[in-house]
Amino acid sequence: MSLTAMERPEQYPGLILVVEDEPIIREFVCEILQSEGFTTEGMANADDAMAFLMEKADQVRLLLTDIRMPGSLDGAELSNHTGLVWPQIPILVMSGHETPESSGVKHAVTFIRKPWTIGQMVDGVEKALGLCARSSAQ
């Protein structure tokens, strides 16, 4: 269950790193999350996301990545490396073709299947961040 506008802080600390090779989808995800009070940084591929994490992992609150992407790394490899090197960063994986298990993701992740609705995206982010459990405990 999503947090209501009254339960949400005006802006969440940290940023969500959105990794999606389709520009329209990447921009849409960023817009949705920004309207919910999150700060986002969009990356077109896992290689760029890895470079960003190497420099600014301490600023990242959540990694949200597609699985299939062009480049030397795909979203599964990015998820595995992130889970190993930065285990404090939760991971949300989205795909219309594979699941985390079928793609070789070895770490615990939250998963949403494409095509998703805006509500499913927000719920997935809140679940990955542990916000749903906190809001229901209050």
ZIFEN-V174746 format. One record per residue. N is the residue number from 1. RES is the residue in three letters. SS is DSSP state (alpha for helix, beta for strand, coil for the rest). BURIAL is 1 if it has 16 or more other C-alpha atoms within 10 Angstrom, else 0. D_LAST is the distance of its C-alpha to the last C-alpha in whole Angstrom. Layout:
n,res,ss,burial,d_last
N,RES,SS,BURIAL,D_LAST
N,RES,SS,BURIAL,D_LAST
This chain:
n,res,ss,burial,d_last
1,MET,coil,0,14
2,SER,coil,1,14
3,LEU,coil,1,12
4,THR,coil,0,13
5,ALA,coil,0,15
6,MET,coil,0,13
7,GLU,coil,0,10
8,ARG,coil,0,13
9,PRO,coil,0,14
10,GLU,coil,0,18
11,GLN,coil,0,19
12,TYR,coil,0,18
13,PRO,coil,0,20
14,GLY,coil,0,23
15,LEU,beta,1,24
16,ILE,beta,1,25
17,LEU,beta,1,28
18,VAL,beta,1,29
19,VAL,beta,1,32
20,GLU,coil,1,34
21,ASP,coil,1,38
22,GLU,coil,0,38
23,PRO,alpha,0,38
24,ILE,alpha,0,37
25,ILE,alpha,0,34
26,ARG,alpha,1,33
27,GLU,alpha,1,33
28,PHE,alpha,0,31
29,VAL,alpha,1,28
30,CYS,alpha,1,28
31,GLU,alpha,0,28
32,ILE,alpha,1,25
33,LEU,alpha,1,23
34,GLN,alpha,1,25
35,SER,alpha,0,24
36,GLU,coil,1,20
37,GLY,coil,0,20
38,PHE,coil,1,21
39,THR,beta,1,25
40,THR,beta,1,27
41,GLU,beta,1,30
42,GLY,beta,1,32
43,MET,beta,1,35
44,ALA,coil,1,38
45,ASN,coil,1,38
46,ALA,alpha,1,37
47,ASP,alpha,1,40
48,ASP,alpha,0,39
49,ALA,alpha,1,35
50,MET,alpha,1,36
51,ALA,alpha,0,38
52,PHE,alpha,0,35
53,LEU,alpha,1,33
54,MET,alpha,0,36
55,GLU,alpha,0,36
56,LYS,alpha,0,32
57,ALA,alpha,1,30
58,ASP,alpha,0,28
59,GLN,alpha,0,27
60,VAL,beta,1,26
61,ARG,beta,1,22
62,LEU,beta,1,23
63,LEU,beta,1,26
64,LEU,beta,1,27
65,THR,beta,1,30
66,ASP,beta,1,32
67,ILE,coil,1,35
68,ARG,coil,1,38
69,MET,coil,1,39
70,PRO,coil,0,43
71,GLY,coil,0,44
72,SER,coil,0,44
73,LEU,coil,1,40
74,ASP,coil,1,38
75,GLY,alpha,1,35
76,ALA,alpha,1,35
77,GLU,alpha,1,37
78,LEU,alpha,1,34
79,SER,alpha,1,31
80,ASN,alpha,1,33
81,HIS,alpha,1,34
82,THR,alpha,1,31
83,GLY,alpha,1,29
84,LEU,alpha,0,32
85,VAL,alpha,0,33
86,TRP,coil,1,29
87,PRO,coil,0,27
88,GLN,coil,0,24
89,ILE,coil,1,24
90,PRO,beta,1,22
91,ILE,beta,1,25
92,LEU,beta,1,24
93,VAL,beta,1,28
94,MET,beta,1,29
95,SER,beta,1,32
96,GLY,coil,0,35
97,HIS,coil,0,37
98,GLU,coil,0,36
99,THR,coil,1,33
100,PRO,alpha,1,32
101,GLU,alpha,0,33
102,SER,alpha,0,37
103,SER,alpha,0,37
104,GLY,coil,0,36
105,VAL,coil,1,33
106,LYS,coil,0,33
107,HIS,coil,1,29
108,ALA,coil,1,26
109,VAL,coil,1,25
110,THR,beta,1,23
111,PHE,beta,1,25
112,ILE,beta,1,26
113,ARG,beta,1,29
114,LYS,coil,0,31
115,PRO,coil,0,32
116,TRP,coil,0,28
117,THR,coil,0,27
118,ILE,alpha,0,25
119,GLY,alpha,0,22
120,GLN,alpha,1,22
121,MET,alpha,1,23
122,VAL,alpha,1,20
123,ASP,alpha,1,18
124,GLY,alpha,1,20
125,VAL,alpha,1,19
126,GLU,alpha,1,15
127,LYS,alpha,1,16
128,ALA,alpha,1,18
129,LEU,alpha,1,16
130,GLY,coil,0,13
131,LEU,alpha,1,11
132,CYS,alpha,1,10
133,ALA,alpha,0,9
134,ARG,alpha,0,7
135,SER,alpha,0,5
136,SER,alpha,0,5
137,ALA,alpha,0,4
138,GLN,coil,0,0
